Amino acid sequence: MAETNIVAGLFGLTPEMYGQQQRTSALAEGIRLAQLSPDAAGAAMTYAGARGLGGAIAGALGVEDPQLQRITQQSQLLQSLDLRDPKSLEAAAIEANRMGNTPLAFKLLE
């Protein structure tokens, strides 16, 4: 588990870290909404509701957040990584490049 945290620190966000960022952002947005006038807050709530409904419909149709999908793929790849084995790093770099994550591939080869 500690190795996973080290890897996450080296190579970016884990899905859990991304989710936490999303929740923190939603909380900050809620705090900003609470400070608006009643009319402005009503308009903002209507917008937020429509946005949430759009996200729910997209989720039901199988549309996934592309950033979350990329972070999840990266996390799965890095979980099987042996940092002490150069061949493991090379194989992970090849797989990252195959997935279209060239920056991760270069980081693994460094």
DAMOZI-V630512 format. One record per helix or strand of 3 or more residues. SS is the DSSP state (~ for helix, > for strand). FROM is the first residue (numbers start at 0). LEN is the number of residues. If there is no record, write none. Layout:
ss & from & len
SS & FROM & LEN
SS & FROM & LEN
This chain:
ss & from & len
~ & 1 & 10
~ & 14 & 20
~ & 37 & 23
~ & 65 & 14
~ & 85 & 13
~ & 101 & 8
